Amino acid sequence: MNIYVGNLSFQADEQAVGDLFAQYGEVLSVRMITDRETGRPRGFGFVEMASSEEGQAAIDALNGQEHLGRQLNINEAQPRQERPRRSFSNNRY
């Protein structure tokens, strides 16, 4: 199960988030999202857990809980929707 973890503290790292979720089952991966230009954390990430049951247990237990001073927003990740690429060739200035 892939889980969205929002409102993360900028001090949170993959190890800390993985440890938090490991209380509820096997964590397969943790991916923290960073800004492409600065490399700084954007305050959200994704945790992949071994089973839906473990993932749901983590969501139920951790959503709304405080971690490193921030109230977490946790839910099942939705598939990324493809957005059309912007074309600048038709823009008039």
C-alpha positions in Angstrom: 0.0 0.0 0.0 1.3 3.4 -0.9 0.6 6.1 1.7 0.7 9.9 1.3 2.2 11.7 4.3 1.6 15.4 4.4 2.5 18.3 6.7 5.8 16.8 7.6 8.3 18.9 9.5 11.2 20.1 7.4 13.5 18.4 10.0 11.9 15.0 9.3 14.1 12.5 7.3 13.4 9.2 5.7 14.7 7.3 8.7 12.4 9.1 11.2 9.4 8.6 9.0 10.2 5.0 8.3 10.6 4.3 12.1 7.3 6.0 12.8 5.4 3.8 10.3 7.4 0.6 11.2 5.4 0.4 14.4 2.4 -0.7 12.3 4.1 -3.1 9.9 6.8 -3.7 7.3 7.9 -0.5 5.6 9.1 -1.2 2.0 10.2 2.3 1.1 10.1 5.9 2.2 10.4 8.7 -0.3 10.6 12.3 0.8 9.8 14.9 -1.9 12.3 17.8 -2.3 12.3 21.0 -4.4 13.9 20.4 -7.7 15.8 23.7 -7.7 16.9 24.0 -4.0 16.9 20.4 -2.9 15.1 21.4 0.3 12.2 19.3 1.6 8.7 20.2 0.5 7.0 18.9 3.6 5.4 15.7 2.2 6.4 12.2 1.1 5.2 8.7 0.5 5.6 5.5 2.5 5.1 2.1 0.9 4.0 -0.7 3.3 3.9 -4.4 2.7 0.2 -4.9 3.0 -3.1 -2.9 2.9 -3.9 -4.0 6.4 -0.7 -2.7 7.8 -1.0 0.5 5.8 -4.6 1.1 7.0 -3.5 0.5 10.6 -0.8 3.2 10.2 -3.2 5.6 8.6 -5.8 5.1 11.3 -3.2 5.5 14.1 -1.1 8.4 12.7 -3.5 10.7 10.8 -3.9 13.9 12.8 -1.1 13.0 15.2 1.7 15.3 16.0 5.3 14.5 14.8 8.2 16.9 15.3 5.8 19.7 16.0 3.5 19.3 13.0 0.0 17.6 12.8 0.3 14.9 10.1 -2.1 14.5 7.2 -2.0 10.8 6.2 -4.1 8.9 3.7 -3.8 6.4 0.9 -1.9 7.8 -2.0 -3.9 8.3 -5.2 -2.4 7.4 -8.6 -0.7 10.4 -10.1 -2.8 12.0 -12.8 -1.0 13.0 -16.0 -1.3 16.7 -16.7 -1.0 18.1 -20.2 2.3 19.7 -20.9 2.2 23.5 -21.3 3.1 24.8 -24.6 4.5 28.3 -24.9 4.6 28.4 -28.7 1.0 29.7 -28.9 1.3 32.4 -26.3 1.3 36.0 -27.5 2.9 38.8 -25.5 
